[in-house]
Amino acid sequence: MNNPTRIFDLAYYQQELSPDHNMFSSKVDGEWKFTKPAEFIQQTRKISKGLLALGIKPGDRVGLVSESRYEWHVIDFAIQQIGGVVVAIYPNITDAEYQFIFNDAEIQVCIASNKSLYNRINNMVDSIYSLQYVFAINEFPDSRNWSELTKIGQDITEEYIDNISSTISSSDLATLIYTSGTTGKPKGVMLTHNNLVTNFIAAKEVVVIKQGSRGLTFLPPCHAYERTVIYTYLYIGITVYFAEGLEKIGDNINEVQPHIMTAVPRIMEKVYDKIIKTGSSLKGNKRKVFDWAVEIAAQYDPNPSNRSLAYNIKLALARKLVLNKFYDALGGHFQYIISGSASLQGRIAKVFMASGLPFFEGYGMTETSPLITVNNPNKLGVRIGTVGQPIKDVVVKLAEDGEILVKGPNVMKGYYKNPEATAQVLKDGWLHTGDIGKWIEGEGHFLKIIDRKKEMFKISGGKYVVPAPIENKLTESKFIEQAMVVGDGQKFASALIVPNYLNLKSWAETNAPEIAALPRKDLFKTAEVAKKINQEVRLANQFFGNWEQLKKCVIIPDEFSIEAGDLTPTLKMKRKIIAEKYKTEIQNIFK
């Protein structure tokens, strides 16, 4: 059986490999319903026919705006198997971003998931010159439903679809994915079938897991990370379960008992905080045992040869008394939890791994389809604090200034209609990532991400400050929820700090009861909280050089969020926007 060469080949590959395999599972009326390859293929072909009847030709761009759900993948494959280009768009961006992307990509047909998105896009039709048709996945009055495509395309023959599909090459453009726009207008990353196919084939070598295993997905598939992960699931033969949403992720984990799942650090941090909060509610000896077990876990090294016999004895006891409950609470069947998009605090990774949760960090970007490196337990093991080693057929080297350069079949074709931006990052066959890294020596080379090249800054004394490690160290404190380091061109570095309200409230009940009942914003304004946060900052400062140590940090009452425009859809900080938003506060720091 030949390997897939185009993304949509995956469905036919799985049909030939195992026709009775459950490809997908969604919860309908309280029960998990399964879809086998033949049904999935039939549904994709019906939508393909409708798109053809509307006049979609190979190379035309079709918009897909939806949260994670089964229908997303039906539409994805339906567009691609007739040569269309999928423009996968986040459902939580601004109207201005929608207008820019739709016009830049010249989208002709768009399928949106719900009433709100459908109405938003329809209301923008006059400012999107190319858009002709908008359909909704959900059913509601006064809308065009995507089921209409089945009727519209009923005269298109199966042979016609086969003829078009046969002309599609692995080098053809499969998708445009617009970058999150942390540094300006979004850029349309052009990825071919070959870019994505080679990436998920290489990923299979890392994920050694049997066909029929269960994978839970909840991250948006419009992001290259989760999209390629799901393609990998389909290639291996893992059943893809769609979570009902972030608010039900815990329930779904217990129901599905997944073997594999992807996450972003922000979500894993929330899980960790919930575990620690639960332990903090214990009293007496139970609390002491919990705290002891967590501290043992925080010293964990995944390399057995680096652990002493004494430590292993303590670890075994900690697992028996406390840590195994963490694993069981997350379904009790995990073989892989893969984290990407940003770095995870080392302490959290150690606690999860010591608890038996097989946690691995990787590194990638949209421009590389996305996987570049990953910690591979089946190769040279796992090194906490690193993003592992390059995957098959991908070459990584560091420039003189430490910038990570990448070459391989996963590297994008370029930015859509933007040769200037393309030329800035693609030079002499190497993709310049804009990330700074270093090699950690040992048994093989492990890559460690230091920071974004554009996020480094100089203080007035000429020393460079790298924000990410400082921010990660700050948020290891249970009293600090978020932090952004500032100080470009100033005499010293400082930070905007968002405290953790629940933990501070709990602390205040014991240590400063007179302020414990205050509302969130009033609590954060108290001298007691300022003193506590400064203590946590001083603890973090011990890990950095004099020029990197933070002074005069300012407390921000509101969390950075997507809704407020502070974070990208993948939860990265929009530093310029945050800096402008808190311009006065930052100026006051450096007066």
TISE-190772 format. One record per residue (C-alpha): x, y, z; residue in three letters. Coordinates in nm, 3 decimals, padded with zeros to 5 digits. Each point is the difference from the previous one (the first is absolute). Last residue first. Example, Ala and Ser with C-alpha at 12.3 -4.5 7.8 and 13.67 -1.06 7.14 Angstrom:
BEGIN
x, y, z, rest
01.367, -00.106, 00.714, ser
-00.137, -00.344, 00.066, ala
//
This chain:
BEGIN
x, y, z, rest
01.036, 05.795, 03.566, lys
00.061, -00.357, -00.126, phe
-00.291, -00.179, 00.164, ile
-00.237, 00.293, -00.067, asn
00.060, -00.035, -00.374, gln
-00.101, -00.366, 00.018, ile
-00.325, 00.084, 00.181, glu
-00.079, 00.273, -00.255, thr
00.063, -00.227, -00.298, lys
-00.216, -00.281, 00.134, tyr
-00.204, -00.047, -00.318, lys
00.299, 00.091, -00.216, glu
00.219, -00.263, 00.166, ala
-00.279, -00.258, -00.024, ile
-00.042, 00.074, -00.372, ile
00.373, -00.019, -00.067, lys
00.036, -00.321, 00.199, arg
-00.280, -00.193, -00.162, lys
00.043, -00.288, 00.245, met
-00.033, -00.351, -00.141, lys
-00.323, -00.182, 00.083, leu
-00.039, -00.190, -00.331, thr
-00.290, 00.227, -00.098, pro
00.238, 00.294, 00.059, thr
-00.003, 00.168, 00.337, leu
-00.059, 00.357, 00.120, asp
-00.304, 00.074, -00.218, gly
-00.237, 00.019, 00.297, ala
-00.183, -00.311, -00.121, glu
00.326, -00.190, -00.049, ile
00.097, 00.066, 00.359, ser
00.259, 00.164, 00.225, phe
-00.144, -00.022, 00.350, glu
-00.125, 00.322, 00.158, asp
00.137, 00.161, 00.317, pro
00.350, 00.095, -00.118, ile
00.263, 00.023, 00.274, ile
00.312, 00.205, -00.079, val
00.358, -00.117, 00.044, cys
00.247, 00.247, 00.154, lys
00.318, -00.198, -00.071, lys
00.062, -00.322, -00.188, leu
00.335, -00.177, -00.019, gln
00.140, -00.039, -00.349, glu
00.294, 00.242, 00.043, trp
00.104, -00.170, 00.325, asn
00.001, -00.347, -00.155, gly
-00.291, -00.237, 00.047, phe
-00.117, -00.286, 00.223, phe
-00.016, 00.204, 00.321, gln
-00.245, 00.239, -00.167, asn
-00.278, -00.259, 00.029, ala
00.006, 00.014, 00.380, leu
00.009, 00.380, -00.014, arg
-00.309, -00.001, -00.224, val
-00.184, -00.222, 00.248, glu
00.083, 00.240, 00.286, gln
-00.116, 00.292, -00.215, asn
-00.332, -00.182, -00.054, ile
-00.047, -00.037, 00.376, lys
00.085, 00.365, 00.070, lys
-00.242, 00.123, -00.267, ala
-00.266, -00.231, 00.141, val
00.043, 00.143, 00.351, glu
00.011, 00.359, -00.128, ala
-00.347, -00.045, -00.147, thr
-00.086, 00.079, -00.361, lys
-00.040, -00.365, -00.105, phe
-00.269, -00.052, 00.263, leu
-00.195, 00.297, -00.136, asp
00.004, -00.145, -00.351, lys
-00.112, -00.345, 00.115, arg
-00.271, 00.109, 00.244, pro
00.106, 00.018, 00.368, leu
-00.090, -00.289, 00.231, ala
00.360, -00.099, 00.074, ala
00.117, 00.353, 00.093, ile
-00.040, -00.009, 00.381, glu
00.090, -00.370, 00.001, pro
00.367, 00.073, -00.082, ala
00.202, -00.320, 00.046, asn
-00.258, -00.278, 00.020, thr
-00.285, 00.133, -00.215, glu
00.257, 00.196, -00.200, ala
00.166, -00.315, -00.133, trp
-00.335, -00.134, -00.122, ser
-00.077, 00.333, -00.169, lys
00.347, -00.001, -00.155, leu
-00.053, -00.350, -00.133, asn
-00.340, 00.086, -00.144, leu
00.116, 00.328, -00.157, tyr
00.313, -00.119, -00.175, asn
00.188, 00.325, -00.061, pro
00.038, 00.166, -00.343, val
00.350, 00.148, -00.017, ile
00.135, 00.263, -00.238, leu
00.376, -00.028, 00.018, ala
00.328, 00.181, 00.055, ser
00.342, 00.016, -00.160, ala
00.250, 00.275, 00.081, phe
00.142, 00.330, -00.127, lys
-00.247, 00.013, -00.290, gln
00.059, -00.065, -00.370, gly
-00.253, -00.286, -00.010, asp
-00.129, -00.045, 00.355, gly
-00.291, -00.244, 00.005, val
-00.058, -00.359, 00.121, val
-00.355, -00.133, -00.032, met
-00.150, -00.207, 00.279, ala
-00.300, -00.225, 00.055, gln
-00.163, -00.186, 00.291, glu
00.238, 00.087, 00.281, ile
-00.085, -00.122, 00.353, phe
00.069, -00.366, -00.071, lys
00.353, 00.101, -00.093, ser
00.124, -00.191, -00.304, glu
-00.141, 00.300, -00.186, thr
00.305, 00.207, 00.088, leu
00.244, -00.265, -00.128, lys
-00.182, -00.023, -00.331, asn
00.000, 00.379, -00.038, glu
00.375, 00.014, 00.068, ile
00.070, -00.279, -00.249, pro
-00.219, 00.172, -00.263, ala
00.129, 00.360, 00.029, pro
00.360, -00.019, -00.129, val
00.184, 00.314, 00.113, val
00.306, 00.117, -00.193, tyr
00.259, 00.223, 00.170, lys
00.090, 00.339, -00.149, gly
-00.032, 00.206, 00.319, gly
-00.318, 00.157, -00.140, ser
-00.183, -00.333, 00.014, ile
00.006, -00.204, -00.316, lys
-00.292, -00.204, -00.128, phe
-00.088, -00.354, -00.099, met
-00.355, -00.039, -00.132, glu
00.095, 00.020, -00.368, lys
00.235, -00.298, 00.030, lys
-00.271, -00.200, 00.172, arg
00.142, -00.174, 00.302, asp
00.239, -00.263, 00.136, ile
-00.132, -00.316, -00.163, ile
00.202, -00.306, 00.098, lys
00.095, -00.259, -00.262, leu
00.126, -00.340, 00.108, phe
00.315, -00.138, -00.166, his
00.086, -00.365, 00.057, gly
00.093, -00.172, 00.323, glu
00.100, 00.322, 00.168, gly
00.029, 00.355, -00.127, glu
-00.278, 00.253, 00.020, ile
-00.005, 00.186, -00.328, trp
-00.107, 00.365, 00.004, lys
-00.296, 00.193, -00.127, gly
-00.121, 00.341, -00.112, ile
-00.322, 00.014, -00.199, asp
-00.049, 00.222, -00.307, gly
-00.055, -00.314, -00.205, thr
00.238, 00.067, -00.288, his
-00.101, -00.262, -00.255, leu
00.303, -00.124, -00.191, trp
00.020, -00.060, -00.377, gly
00.243, 00.287, -00.058, asp
-00.228, 00.244, 00.183, lys
-00.368, -00.051, 00.080, leu
-00.099, 00.234, 00.287, val
00.041, 00.352, -00.144, gln
-00.058, -00.116, -00.359, ala
-00.347, -00.125, 00.094, thr
-00.089, 00.335, 00.159, ala
00.095, 00.178, -00.323, glu
-00.170, -00.260, -00.222, pro
-00.339, 00.057, 00.166, asn
-00.282, -00.125, -00.222, lys
-00.035, -00.306, 00.224, tyr
00.299, -00.051, 00.226, tyr
00.241, -00.272, -00.111, gly
00.005, -00.361, -00.120, lys
00.019, -00.113, 00.360, met
00.273, -00.216, 00.153, val
-00.110, -00.359, 00.073, asn
00.224, -00.154, -00.267, pro
00.305, 00.113, 00.197, gly
00.224, 00.289, 00.109, lys
-00.017, 00.190, 00.327, val
00.199, 00.285, 00.154, leu
-00.017, 00.078, 00.373, ile
00.150, 00.339, 00.088, glu
00.296, -00.029, 00.238, gly
00.176, 00.320, -00.108, asp
00.250, -00.195, -00.210, glu
-00.282, -00.199, -00.163, ala
-00.116, -00.327, 00.153, leu
-00.069, -00.311, -00.203, lys
-00.301, -00.228, -00.049, val
-00.052, -00.262, -00.270, val
-00.335, -00.174, -00.055, val
-00.007, -00.335, -00.182, asp
-00.127, -00.187, 00.310, lys
-00.076, 00.216, 00.303, ile
00.252, 00.237, 00.154, pro
00.078, -00.057, 00.369, gln
-00.168, 00.080, 00.328, gly
-00.184, 00.314, 00.101, val
00.213, 00.053, 00.311, thr
-00.083, 00.084, 00.362, gly
-00.041, -00.365, 00.093, ile
00.219, -00.232, -00.210, arg
-00.191, -00.301, -00.127, val
00.137, -00.316, -00.152, gly
00.253, -00.061, -00.273, leu
-00.225, -00.179, -00.248, lys
-00.330, -00.150, 00.115, asn
-00.061, 00.268, 00.262, pro
00.025, 00.265, -00.274, asn
00.012, 00.357, 00.127, asn
-00.111, 00.197, -00.301, val
00.149, 00.212, -00.276, thr
-00.123, 00.177, -00.314, ile
-00.377, -00.064, -00.009, leu
-00.224, 00.261, -00.167, pro
-00.068, -00.029, -00.306, ser
00.330, 00.193, 00.014, thr
-00.137, 00.354, -00.060, glu
-00.268, -00.057, 00.263, thr
00.269, -00.045, 00.262, met
00.161, -00.286, 00.184, gly
00.137, -00.122, 00.326, tyr
-00.070, -00.305, 00.214, gly
-00.060, -00.079, 00.365, glu
-00.082, -00.343, 00.134, phe
-00.213, -00.111, 00.298, phe
-00.057, -00.365, 00.076, pro
-00.209, 00.046, 00.317, leu
00.144, -00.244, 00.250, gly
-00.022, 00.236, 00.297, ser
00.372, 00.072, -00.031, ala
-00.073, 00.120, -00.353, met
-00.268, 00.243, 00.115, phe
00.212, 00.135, 00.286, val
00.304, 00.040, -00.225, lys
-00.193, 00.185, -00.272, ala
-00.150, 00.235, 00.260, ile
00.342, 00.080, 00.147, arg
00.150, 00.062, -00.343, gly
-00.255, 00.268, -00.086, gln
-00.144, -00.068, -00.343, leu
00.136, 00.167, -00.313, ser
-00.229, 00.128, -00.272, ala
-00.205, -00.134, -00.296, ser
00.063, -00.365, 00.098, gly
-00.095, -00.272, 00.242, ser
-00.043, -00.370, -00.070, ile
-00.174, -00.225, 00.250, ile
00.081, -00.358, -00.092, tyr
-00.072, -00.346, 00.144, gln
-00.304, 00.110, 00.201, phe
-00.226, -00.275, 00.136, his
-00.095, 00.107, 00.356, gly
-00.273, 00.245, -00.104, gly
00.160, 00.319, 00.127, leu
-00.098, -00.054, 00.365, ala
00.179, -00.335, -00.015, asp
00.329, 00.170, -00.081, tyr
-00.037, 00.257, 00.279, phe
-00.106, -00.277, 00.240, lys
00.325, -00.183, -00.075, asn
00.181, 00.301, 00.152, leu
-00.136, -00.019, 00.354, val
00.078, -00.294, 00.231, leu
00.122, -00.262, -00.246, lys
00.177, 00.250, -00.221, arg
00.172, 00.169, 00.293, ala
00.112, -00.342, 00.130, leu
00.149, -00.096, -00.336, ala
00.163, 00.344, -00.028, leu
00.160, -00.031, 00.346, lys
00.147, -00.338, -00.094, ile
00.115, 00.138, -00.336, asn
00.170, 00.294, 00.177, tyr
00.196, -00.231, 00.228, ala
00.105, -00.215, -00.296, leu
00.131, 00.310, -00.175, ser
-00.150, 00.141, -00.318, arg
00.219, 00.110, -00.294, asn
00.012, -00.350, -00.150, ser
-00.378, -00.006, -00.011, pro
-00.015, 00.296, -00.247, asn
-00.340, 00.160, 00.056, pro
00.143, 00.214, 00.283, asp
-00.239, 00.083, 00.284, tyr
00.081, 00.265, 00.263, gln
-00.350, 00.157, -00.020, ala
-00.149, -00.344, 00.066, ala
00.171, -00.019, 00.340, ile
-00.137, 00.348, 00.076, glu
-00.350, -00.108, -00.104, val
00.023, -00.307, 00.225, ala
00.109, 00.210, 00.300, trp
-00.285, 00.249, -00.052, asp
-00.256, -00.282, -00.014, phe
00.146, -00.176, 00.306, val
-00.006, 00.326, 00.201, lys
-00.360, 00.070, -00.108, arg
-00.110, -00.347, 00.105, lys
00.184, 00.042, 00.330, asn
-00.208, 00.303, 00.101, gly
-00.260, 00.133, -00.243, lys
-00.071, -00.028, -00.369, leu
-00.129, 00.305, -00.191, ser
00.346, 00.068, -00.140, ser
-00.008, -00.336, -00.179, gly
-00.304, 00.104, -00.201, thr
00.167, 00.333, -00.083, lys
00.312, -00.184, -00.115, ile
-00.204, -00.220, -00.235, ile
-00.195, 00.298, -00.136, lys
00.323, 00.195, -00.054, asp
00.147, -00.294, -00.194, tyr
-00.304, -00.023, -00.227, val
00.016, 00.377, -00.061, lys
00.372, -00.025, -00.078, glu
-00.075, -00.279, -00.246, met
-00.248, 00.231, -00.173, ile
00.248, 00.288, -00.027, arg
00.270, -00.240, -00.118, pro
-00.192, -00.106, -00.313, val
-00.149, -00.346, -00.029, ala
00.004, -00.310, -00.215, thr
-00.163, -00.329, 00.091, met
00.082, -00.369, -00.011, ile
-00.124, -00.322, 00.160, his
-00.341, 00.147, 00.076, pro
-00.228, -00.117, 00.282, gln
-00.307, 00.101, -00.205, val
-00.238, 00.059, 00.291, glu
00.255, 00.128, 00.255, asn
00.167, 00.224, -00.257, ile
-00.341, 00.125, -00.114, asn
-00.099, 00.103, 00.352, asp
00.325, 00.193, 00.046, gly
-00.032, 00.167, -00.342, ile
-00.353, 00.119, 00.071, lys
00.068, 00.374, 00.039, glu
00.262, -00.017, -00.272, leu
-00.256, -00.116, -00.255, gly
-00.195, -00.311, -00.093, glu
00.318, -00.191, -00.068, ala
00.026, -00.158, -00.345, phe
00.123, -00.359, 00.005, tyr
00.239, -00.101, -00.280, val
00.046, -00.377, -00.023, thr
00.368, -00.075, -00.061, ile
00.070, -00.172, -00.333, gly
00.364, 00.102, -00.039, ile
-00.069, 00.224, -00.300, tyr
-00.322, 00.135, 00.151, leu
00.177, 00.087, 00.326, tyr
00.281, 00.166, -00.196, thr
-00.253, 00.209, -00.195, tyr
-00.143, 00.094, 00.340, ile
00.343, 00.114, 00.122, val
00.051, 00.191, -00.325, thr
-00.315, 00.200, 00.068, arg
00.077, 00.046, 00.369, glu
00.329, 00.176, -00.072, tyr
-00.093, 00.177, -00.325, ala
-00.275, 00.196, 00.176, his
-00.336, -00.018, -00.178, cys
-00.043, -00.326, 00.192, pro
-00.091, 00.199, 00.316, pro
00.110, -00.185, 00.317, leu
-00.248, -00.250, 00.146, phe
00.117, -00.340, -00.122, thr
-00.006, -00.332, 00.182, leu
00.187, -00.296, -00.148, gly
-00.102, -00.361, 00.059, arg
00.201, -00.300, -00.115, ser
-00.145, -00.205, -00.285, gly
00.334, -00.038, -00.176, gln
00.288, -00.041, 00.240, lys
00.227, 00.272, 00.136, ile
00.356, 00.095, -00.081, val
-00.036, 00.377, -00.031, val
00.349, 00.115, -00.096, val
00.029, -00.194, -00.325, glu
-00.357, 00.104, -00.084, lys
00.108, 00.364, 00.014, ala
00.220, -00.052, -00.308, ala
-00.305, -00.115, -00.200, ile
-00.192, 00.298, 00.139, phe
00.264, 00.245, -00.120, asn
00.056, -00.159, -00.339, thr
-00.373, 00.028, -00.065, val
-00.021, 00.364, 00.110, leu
00.272, 00.144, -00.222, asn
-00.086, -00.243, -00.282, asn
-00.361, 00.119, -00.014, his
00.130, 00.354, -00.035, thr
00.004, 00.270, 00.265, leu
-00.025, 00.372, -00.081, met
00.014, 00.213, 00.315, val
-00.231, 00.301, -00.034, gly
00.143, 00.287, 00.201, lys
-00.198, 00.169, 00.277, pro
00.053, 00.376, 00.041, lys
00.244, 00.111, 00.267, gly
00.242, -00.160, 00.247, thr
-00.219, -00.238, 00.203, thr
-00.202, -00.071, -00.317, gly
-00.134, -00.347, 00.063, ser
00.127, -00.135, -00.330, thr
-00.247, -00.065, -00.279, tyr
-00.020, -00.360, -00.113, ile
-00.043, -00.048, -00.373, leu
-00.058, -00.358, -00.103, thr
00.066, -00.279, -00.247, ala
00.224, 00.164, -00.260, leu
00.113, -00.251, -00.258, asp
00.333, -00.182, 00.039, ser
-00.172, -00.330, 00.086, ser
-00.175, 00.026, -00.335, ser
-00.372, 00.023, -00.070, ile
-00.094, -00.132, -00.346, thr
-00.146, -00.327, 00.130, ser
-00.234, 00.191, 00.230, ser
-00.160, 00.174, -00.298, ile
-00.070, -00.326, -00.181, asn
-00.127, -00.168, 00.316, asp
-00.242, 00.287, 00.066, ile
-00.137, -00.025, -00.356, tyr
-00.030, -00.378, 00.031, glu
-00.220, 00.040, 00.306, glu
-00.239, 00.207, -00.210, thr
-00.120, 00.356, 00.062, ile
-00.377, 00.021, -00.037, asp
-00.062, -00.006, 00.378, gln
00.229, 00.298, 00.060, gly
-00.253, 00.261, 00.108, ile
-00.191, -00.258, 00.201, lys
00.304, -00.108, 00.204, thr
00.117, 00.362, 00.028, leu
-00.331, 00.087, 00.163, glu
00.112, -00.203, 00.304, ser
00.240, 00.290, 00.065, trp
-00.294, 00.203, 00.128, asn
-00.097, 00.335, -00.148, arg
-00.149, 00.209, 00.276, ser
-00.325, 00.168, 00.096, asp
-00.088, -00.249, 00.273, pro
00.261, -00.220, 00.176, phe
00.195, -00.317, -00.082, glu
00.365, -00.020, 00.098, asn
00.254, -00.042, -00.280, ile
-00.065, 00.341, -00.156, ala
00.049, 00.103, -00.363, phe
00.133, 00.321, -00.156, val
00.016, 00.053, -00.376, tyr
00.144, 00.265, -00.234, gln
00.303, 00.149, 00.178, leu
00.249, 00.171, -00.233, ser
-00.061, 00.366, 00.090, tyr
-00.003, -00.033, 00.377, ile
-00.119, 00.338, 00.134, ser
-00.362, -00.047, -00.108, asp
00.000, -00.356, 00.133, val
00.093, 00.111, 00.352, met
-00.345, -00.052, 00.154, asn
-00.004, -00.349, -00.146, asn
00.325, -00.077, 00.184, ile
-00.138, 00.112, 00.335, arg
-00.334, -00.174, -00.059, asn
00.163, -00.337, -00.075, tyr
00.241, 00.038, 00.292, leu
-00.283, 00.065, 00.248, ser
-00.228, -00.265, -00.147, lys
00.256, -00.280, 00.016, asn
00.263, -00.190, -00.196, ser
00.102, 00.210, -00.296, ala
00.042, -00.122, -00.360, ile
00.143, 00.259, -00.238, cys
00.000, 00.015, -00.379, val
00.190, 00.244, -00.222, gln
00.302, 00.082, 00.217, ile
00.237, 00.251, -00.160, glu
00.282, -00.100, 00.239, ala
00.087, 00.363, 00.076, asp
-00.364, 00.105, -00.001, asn
-00.118, -00.274, 00.236, phe
00.307, 00.039, 00.222, ile
-00.027, 00.379, 00.035, phe
-00.376, -00.001, 00.058, gln
00.027, -00.274, 00.262, tyr
00.279, 00.188, 00.178, glu
-00.212, 00.318, 00.010, ala
-00.296, -00.201, 00.132, asp
00.216, -00.120, 00.289, thr
00.120, -00.355, 00.064, ile
-00.172, -00.279, 00.195, asn
-00.112, -00.250, -00.266, pro
00.356, -00.054, -00.125, tyr
00.030, -00.035, -00.376, ile
00.090, -00.298, -00.219, ala
00.039, 00.110, -00.360, val
-00.027, -00.336, -00.175, val
00.128, 00.011, -00.359, val
-00.215, -00.182, -00.253, gly
00.142, -00.285, -00.207, gly
-00.317, -00.210, -00.008, ile
00.127, -00.232, 00.277, gln
00.107, 00.300, 00.207, gln
-00.339, 00.162, 00.047, ile
-00.178, -00.319, 00.105, ala
00.288, -00.101, 00.231, phe
-00.022, 00.322, 00.202, asp
-00.382, 00.000, -00.011, ile
-00.024, -00.347, 00.154, val
00.274, 00.098, 00.245, his
-00.183, 00.304, 00.131, trp
-00.321, -00.204, 00.024, glu
00.149, -00.210, 00.281, tyr
00.049, 00.293, 00.235, arg
00.268, 00.240, 00.123, ser
-00.126, 00.358, -00.041, glu
-00.093, 00.132, -00.341, ser
00.082, 00.241, -00.279, val
00.083, -00.174, -00.329, leu
00.065, 00.225, -00.299, gly
00.039, -00.136, -00.354, val
00.284, 00.117, -00.226, arg
00.007, -00.097, -00.366, asp
00.309, -00.191, -00.116, gly
-00.192, -00.282, -00.166, pro
-00.345, 00.132, -00.095, lys
-00.303, 00.099, 00.211, ile
-00.293, 00.077, -00.232, gly
-00.295, -00.039, 00.235, leu
-00.063, -00.346, -00.151, ala
00.357, -00.097, 00.094, leu
-00.064, 00.106, 00.359, leu
-00.317, -00.211, 00.010, gly
00.179, -00.303, -00.141, lys
00.279, 00.030, 00.258, ser
-00.262, 00.013, 00.278, ile
-00.146, -00.331, -00.118, lys
00.351, -00.145, -00.038, arg
00.091, 00.085, 00.359, thr
-00.313, -00.172, 00.133, gln
00.065, -00.320, -00.196, gln
00.363, -00.009, 00.115, ile
-00.104, 00.036, 00.364, phe
-00.259, -00.275, -00.034, glu
00.250, -00.237, -00.162, ala
00.271, 00.077, 00.258, pro
-00.211, -00.076, 00.311, lys
-00.173, 00.263, 00.212, thr
-00.080, -00.058, 00.368, phe
-00.262, 00.144, 00.235, lys
00.081, 00.069, 00.367, trp
-00.323, 00.042, 00.193, glu
-00.158, 00.296, 00.182, gly
-00.223, 00.112, -00.284, asp
00.292, -00.013, -00.244, val
00.360, -00.014, 00.125, lys
00.246, -00.025, -00.284, ser
00.226, -00.287, -00.106, ser
00.227, -00.024, -00.302, phe
00.190, -00.261, -00.199, met
-00.167, -00.309, 00.145, asn
00.174, -00.281, -00.191, his
-00.222, -00.247, -00.184, asp
00.157, 00.076, -00.341, pro
00.354, -00.066, 00.130, ser
00.292, 00.060, -00.235, leu
-00.199, 00.069, -00.316, glu
-00.237, 00.244, 00.169, gln
00.293, 00.149, 00.195, gln
00.189, 00.076, -00.320, tyr
-00.319, 00.134, -00.161, tyr
-00.044, 00.245, 00.288, ala
00.370, 00.092, 00.008, leu
00.012, 00.068, -00.374, asp
-00.160, 00.337, 00.082, phe
00.338, 00.124, 00.121, ile
00.189, -00.078, -00.318, arg
00.286, -00.250, -00.032, thr
-00.154, -00.272, 00.215, pro
00.225, -00.304, 00.051, asn
-00.043, -00.285, -00.246, asn
-00.148, -00.333, 00.109, met
//
